[in-house]
Amino acid sequence: MNVSESIQNLIEFIEKFKKSKRFSLPRDSTLDPQIIYYFSEVIRNWNKLNYIIKKTLRSLNLNDEFNEFEQALLFYITYRIRLENVALDSLLNELKYYRIIDRNFEHFKSFSMKAKTFSWEIALKGKSNIERLSITESIPSFFIEKLQEVMDSSYIKENLRFMNSFKEKDYFSTYLAKDVDFILSTSSFKNFKPVTSQTDQIFQKDSNVSHLYHIPINLKNKFVDSELVHSGDIIILDKASASIVDLLFPEPEDLILDMCAAPGVKTSLISHYTKNKSKIIAIDFSSERTNTLKEFTGRITNNKIQILNSDSISVPLRSSLKFDKILLDAPCTGSGALLSNPALKWRQTEKFLHQNMILQEKLLKSAIELLKPSGILVYSTCSLYSEEGEYQVKNFLDKLEAMKLPDWLGRSYQLEGSYIHGTARLFPAQHHTEGFFIAKFKKKY
């Protein structure tokens, strides 16, 4: 794919997102990395870019001069000149050379020059604190209003800035199914060889989660393309996801249910933790995601994993079957996962939250019914909203006994002045993970 085609495709994707706010990039392994990067960054900064564009067009009286494709192109241009500070002439000449802006070149030039000198101080004058934060941190006002119920403004801003700082994260996290020296001495990593200084430099062991290592971000492409990832010996994931399996503490003799299992990362981790000896039933409602689950777990050798494409609210298993341990990483708004999935920002509404709350309550009820007496339940959501965490488990405390959680986890929110034992949170600004609610309970009877 040449440069002109890449830019053209990128702008078409931005145009599709602009129309619906629900568009996401196709799962195509041949997709240009530049398209993936710029699409994600434009979506991540949508509010900010949109505000600059609207103000600039209005000041130049150009509101009706651009068609839909050109309006989408303005987002790319504004991102490049405002957030990357590229030279105007260089950018415009490049777009003209590749025939991206054959039409309206002078209007694009006028827009770009004006956008370059855009003043936030002037533009935000008279705006409320919520409006300012929504625009400058590119987040819906709804998100800020919900977090103001449980956080002060400075901590909201800290978490938002971490979730918007994709370019600043200097490492990625991996679960290693095999010894570090084995990883270094095989596959494409032979050039690293198991020398202590190199091992320490490449694999930084996490101080809280077993088998989790942090690796310099500049090596990510090398790891992603290695056969060790394709074989399942290395699993790339966020520390928050690894921590909930660690808390579940699966053991070889356990019968384990993973209720919302796709894409299969946590199911695979459970199997690795038990040296592929535990019996696991992994369920997902979506047939497409179930296929992904089968593909992902197929990388490991464990004939004790059963995969079901089913509704976990009403599991198609005999009623006498009860589980030793259940992991319920429930569907949610994703309000804590905006770093890895910025498009989720623009789905943050009261309606979307309410839909997920109803589903979570039903799934929790089902999970408790499927547990043996004294069975262990780990419930989690990648959400910063109390409605998807503390308020959900509060409804079932008569059936559950709180279990001790490690001290490194952050405190959950208070409800009516007190904390719920057995619950904790991970905050992006504090833990450098996705925002997560985590609860661990034992069934009372």
C-alpha positions in Angstrom: 0.0 0.0 0.0 1.5 3.4 -1.0 1.4 6.6 1.0 -1.5 8.1 -0.9 -3.6 4.9 -0.4 -2.7 4.8 3.3 -3.8 8.5 3.9 -6.9 8.0 1.8 -7.9 4.9 3.8 -7.1 6.6 7.1 -9.4 9.6 6.2 -12.2 7.3 5.1 -12.0 5.5 8.4 -12.1 8.8 10.3 -15.1 9.8 8.1 -16.9 6.6 9.1 -16.2 7.2 12.8 -17.4 10.8 12.5 -20.8 9.6 11.2 -21.6 7.0 13.9 -19.0 7.1 16.7 -19.2 3.3 16.7 -16.9 2.5 13.9 -13.8 0.5 14.7 -10.9 -0.5 12.5 -11.3 -3.8 10.6 -9.3 -6.7 12.0 -6.8 -6.9 9.2 -3.3 -8.0 9.9 -2.1 -6.2 6.7 -3.4 -2.8 7.8 -0.7 -0.2 7.7 0.6 0.5 11.2 0.5 4.3 10.4 -3.2 4.0 9.8 -3.7 2.2 13.1 -1.6 4.8 15.0 -3.2 7.9 13.5 -6.7 6.6 13.6 -6.3 5.7 17.3 -4.7 9.1 18.2 -7.4 11.1 16.3 -10.1 9.2 18.1 -8.3 9.6 21.4 -8.2 13.4 21.0 -11.6 13.7 19.3 -13.2 16.4 21.6 -10.1 18.6 21.5 -9.7 18.3 17.7 -13.4 18.8 17.0 -13.4 21.9 19.2 -10.4 23.5 17.4 -12.0 22.6 14.0 -15.4 24.1 14.7 -14.0 27.3 16.2 -11.6 27.7 13.3 -14.1 27.1 10.6 -16.5 29.5 12.2 -13.9 32.2 12.5 -13.1 31.9 8.8 -16.7 31.5 7.7 -15.8 28.1 6.0 -18.5 25.9 7.6 -20.1 24.9 4.3 -16.9 24.7 2.2 -15.8 21.1 2.9 -17.5 17.8 1.9 -17.7 14.9 4.4 -14.3 13.4 3.3 -12.6 16.8 3.6 -14.2 17.4 7.1 -12.6 14.1 8.2 -9.3 15.2 6.7 -9.4 18.3 8.9 -9.1 16.0 11.9 -5.9 14.5 10.5 -4.5 17.9 9.6 -5.4 19.4 13.0 -3.8 16.5 14.8 -0.6 16.8 12.8 -0.2 20.6 13.2 -1.4 20.9 16.8 -0.2 17.7 18.5 2.8 16.9 16.4 3.7 20.5 15.5 4.6 19.6 11.9 5.5 22.4 9.5 2.4 23.6 7.7 4.0 23.9 4.3 5.5 20.4 4.5 2.2 18.8 5.5 0.1 20.7 2.9 2.6 20.0 0.1 2.6 16.3 1.0 -1.2 16.2 0.9 -1.3 18.1 -2.4 1.5 15.9 -3.9 -0.5 12.8 -3.2 -3.7 14.4 -4.6 -5.5 14.3 -1.2 -6.4 18.0 -1.4 -6.7 18.6 -5.1 -9.9 20.6 -4.4 -10.1 23.5 -2.0 -6.4 23.8 -1.5 -6.6 27.5 -0.6 -9.3 26.8 1.9 -7.2 24.0 3.5 -4.3 26.4 3.7 -6.3 29.2 5.3 -7.8 26.7 7.8 -4.3 25.2 8.7 -2.8 28.7 9.3 -5.6 29.7 11.5 -5.7 26.4 13.4 -1.9 26.7 14.0 -2.4 29.9 16.0 -5.5 28.7 17.9 -5.5 30.0 21.5 -6.9 27.8 24.3 -6.9 30.7 26.7 -9.3 32.7 24.4 -11.4 29.7 23.3 -12.1 28.4 26.8 -12.9 31.7 28.4 -16.2 31.5 30.3 -16.3 27.7 30.2 -17.1 25.7 33.3 -14.5 23.4 34.8 -16.3 20.3 33.5 -16.5 21.8 30.0 -12.8 22.8 30.1 -11.7 19.3 31.2 -14.0 17.6 28.7 -12.5 19.6 25.8 -8.9 19.7 26.7 -8.7 16.0 27.9 -11.0 14.8 25.1 -13.6 13.0 27.3 -17.4 13.2 27.5 -18.8 15.4 30.2 -20.8 12.3 31.5 -17.5 10.5 32.4 -16.3 13.5 34.4 -19.6 14.0 36.2 -19.7 10.3 37.2 -16.1 10.4 38.6 -16.7 13.6 40.5 -18.9 11.5 42.7 -15.9 9.4 43.9 -12.8 11.4 43.0 -11.6 15.0 43.4 -10.9 17.0 40.2 -7.1 16.8 40.4 -7.2 12.9 40.6 -9.7 12.8 37.7 -7.3 14.8 35.6 -4.3 12.6 36.6 -6.1 9.5 35.5 -7.4 11.1 32.3 -3.9 12.2 31.4 -2.5 8.8 31.9 -5.2 7.3 29.7 -4.4 9.8 27.0 -0.6 9.3 27.2 -0.3 6.4 24.8 3.0 7.8 23.3 4.6 8.1 26.8 4.2 4.5 28.0 7.7 3.1 27.7 7.0 -0.6 28.4 4.4 -3.3 27.7 3.5 -6.3 30.0 3.7 -10.0 29.3 3.0 -13.2 31.0 5.7 -15.8 30.5 4.7 -19.4 30.5 8.3 -20.5 30.5 11.6 -19.5 32.2 13.1 -16.2 31.2 16.4 -17.9 30.1 14.4 -20.3 27.9 12.6 -17.3 26.2 15.9 -15.5 25.6 17.7 -18.5 24.2 15.1 -19.5 21.6 13.3 -18.2 18.6 14.1 -14.7 17.4 15.7 -13.8 20.8 18.9 -15.6 20.3 20.8 -12.3 20.0 19.8 -11.5 23.6 21.2 -14.8 25.0 20.6 -15.4 28.8 23.2 -13.0 30.2 22.1 -11.6 33.6 22.6 -7.9 32.7 20.6 -8.3 29.5 17.9 -10.4 31.2 17.4 -7.7 33.8 17.4 -5.0 31.1 14.8 -6.7 28.9 12.6 -8.5 31.4 11.7 -6.4 34.4 9.8 -8.8 36.8 6.7 -7.3 38.3 6.8 -6.9 42.0 3.1 -7.9 42.6 2.0 -10.5 40.0 3.7 -13.8 39.5 5.1 -14.6 36.0 4.4 -11.0 34.8 7.3 -9.1 33.2 7.6 -5.6 31.7 9.5 -5.2 28.5 10.8 -2.0 26.7 8.1 -0.8 24.3 10.7 -0.6 21.4 10.9 -4.4 21.4 7.1 -4.9 21.1 7.0 -5.5 17.4 9.7 -8.2 17.8 7.7 -10.0 20.4 4.4 -9.7 18.7 5.8 -11.3 15.5 7.6 -14.1 17.3 6.5 -17.8 17.4 6.6 -17.6 21.2 3.5 -15.4 21.1 1.8 -17.6 18.5 2.6 -20.7 20.6 1.1 -19.1 23.8 4.5 -19.1 25.7 4.3 -15.3 25.8 1.0 -13.6 26.4 0.8 -9.8 26.0 -1.7 -8.3 28.4 -2.3 -5.5 30.8 -1.2 -6.0 34.4 -4.8 -5.5 35.6 -5.9 -8.6 33.6 -3.1 -10.7 34.9 -3.8 -9.6 38.5 -7.4 -11.0 38.5 -6.1 -14.5 37.5 -3.4 -14.2 40.1 -6.1 -13.4 42.7 -8.3 -16.3 41.6 -5.3 -18.6 42.5 -6.3 -21.5 40.3 -5.0 -24.9 41.4 -4.7 -28.2 39.4 -7.5 -30.0 41.1 -10.0 -27.1 40.6 -13.1 -27.1 38.4 -13.1 -23.6 37.1 -15.6 -21.5 35.2 -14.5 -18.5 33.1 -17.9 -16.8 32.4 -17.1 -14.2 29.9 -13.9 -15.7 28.5 -13.2 -14.2 25.1 -10.7 -13.4 23.7 -9.1 -16.2 25.8 -6.2 -14.4 27.5 -7.4 -15.1 31.1 -8.5 -18.7 30.2 -5.0 -19.4 28.9 -3.5 -17.9 32.1 -5.7 -20.1 34.3 -4.4 -23.1 32.4 -0.8 -22.0 32.7 -1.1 -21.4 36.4 -2.3 -25.0 36.9 0.3 -26.5 34.5 -2.6 -27.4 32.2 -4.1 -29.8 34.7 -7.3 -28.0 35.9 -10.6 -28.5 34.2 -11.9 -25.3 32.8 -15.2 -24.4 31.2 -14.9 -21.2 29.2 -18.0 -19.4 28.0 -18.8 -16.5 25.7 -22.1 -15.2 24.3 -20.7 -13.9 21.0 -20.1 -16.6 18.3 -17.4 -14.4 16.7 -15.6 -13.9 20.0 -16.0 -17.6 20.8 -14.1 -18.4 17.6 -11.3 -16.0 18.8 -11.4 -17.8 22.2 -11.0 -21.2 20.5 -8.1 -19.9 18.4 -6.3 -18.3 21.4 -6.7 -21.2 23.8 -5.7 -23.6 21.0 -2.2 -22.3 21.3 -1.8 -24.3 24.6 -2.0 -28.0 25.1 -4.8 -28.6 27.5 -7.6 -31.1 26.6 -9.4 -30.2 29.8 -10.6 -26.8 28.5 -14.2 -26.9 27.2 -15.4 -23.9 25.2 -19.1 -23.0 25.0 -20.8 -20.4 22.9 -23.6 -19.6 25.3 -25.2 -17.1 27.6 -23.6 -17.2 31.0 -26.8 -16.0 32.7 -28.4 -19.3 31.9 -25.5 -21.8 31.4 -26.5 -25.0 29.6 -25.0 -27.3 32.2 -26.6 -29.8 34.4 -27.9 -28.2 37.6 -25.9 -30.4 39.9 -22.6 -29.2 38.4 -21.0 -26.6 40.8 -17.6 -25.0 40.5 -14.7 -24.6 42.9 -13.7 -21.2 41.4 -15.4 -18.8 39.0 -13.9 -15.8 37.2 -16.4 -13.2 36.1 -14.6 -10.5 34.2 -17.9 -8.9 33.3 -18.8 -6.9 30.2 -18.8 -3.2 31.1 -18.6 0.4 29.8 -14.8 0.1 29.5 -14.4 3.4 31.2 -11.1 2.3 32.7 -9.7 1.0 29.4 -9.6 4.2 27.4 -5.8 4.0 26.9 -6.0 0.8 24.9 -9.4 1.4 23.3 -10.0 5.2 22.9 -13.2 4.7 20.8 -14.9 3.6 24.1 -14.7 7.2 25.2 -17.5 8.2 22.9 -19.9 5.5 24.2 -19.9 6.7 27.8 -23.5 7.6 28.4 -26.1 7.0 31.1 -27.9 4.5 28.7 -24.7 2.5 28.0 -23.9 2.4 31.7 -27.4 1.2 32.6 -27.3 -1.6 30.0 -24.1 -2.9 31.4 -25.4 -2.7 35.0 -28.4 -4.9 34.2 -26.2 -7.5 32.6 -23.6 -7.5 35.4 -26.3 -8.0 38.0 -27.7 -11.0 36.2 -24.2 -12.5 35.6 -23.3 -12.1 39.3 -26.5 -13.9 40.4 -25.7 -16.7 38.0 -22.1 -17.0 39.2 -23.1 -17.3 42.8 -25.7 -20.0 42.0 -23.0 -22.0 40.1 -20.4 -21.9 42.9 -20.0 -24.7 45.4 -20.4 -23.7 49.1 -17.0 -22.1 50.1 -16.3 -21.7 46.4 -14.2 -18.7 45.3 -15.6 -15.9 43.0 -13.4 -13.2 41.5 -15.5 -10.4 39.9 -14.0 -7.6 37.9 -14.8 -4.9 35.5 -12.4 -2.5 33.5 -14.5 0.4 34.8 -14.0 3.4 37.0 -17.7 3.8 37.8 -18.9 2.7 41.2 -22.2 1.4 39.6 -20.2 -1.4 37.9 -18.2 -2.3 41.0 -19.1 -1.5 44.5 -22.8 -1.1 44.0 -23.0 -4.4 42.1 -21.4 -6.6 44.8 -23.2 -4.7 47.6 -26.5 -6.4 46.4 -25.0 -9.9 47.1 -23.1 -9.5 50.4 -25.6 -11.7 52.3 -24.4 -14.6 50.2 -20.7 -13.8 50.1 -17.8 -13.7 52.6 -15.1 -11.2 51.8 -11.6 -12.5 51.2 -8.3 -10.7 51.9 -6.7 -8.8 49.0 -3.1 -7.9 48.6 -2.0 -4.5 50.0 -0.6 -3.3 46.6 -4.1 -2.9 45.2 -5.8 0.5 45.6 -8.8 1.1 47.9 -12.2 0.8 46.4 -14.7 3.6 46.7 -16.6 4.2 50.0 -20.3 3.6 50.0 -22.1 5.6 52.7 -18.8 6.3 54.5 -17.4 2.7 54.6 -15.4 0.4 52.4 -16.7 -3.0 51.2 -14.2 -5.7 52.4 -12.9 -7.9 49.7 -13.0 -5.2 47.1 -10.2 -3.1 45.6 -9.4 -0.9 42.6 -6.6 -0.3 40.1 -6.2 3.3 39.0 -4.4 4.3 35.8 -2.5 7.2 37.4 -1.4 5.2 40.4 -0.9 1.7 39.1 -0.1 2.4 35.4 -2.7 -0.2 34.4 -6.2 0.0 33.0 -8.8 1.2 35.5 -10.2 -1.9 37.2 -12.6 -2.9 40.0 -11.7 -6.2 41.6 -13.6 -8.2 44.2 -12.9 -11.6 45.8 -15.4 -13.5 47.8 -16.2 -17.0 49.2 -19.7 -18.3 48.9 -21.2 -18.6 52.4 -23.5 -21.6 51.8 
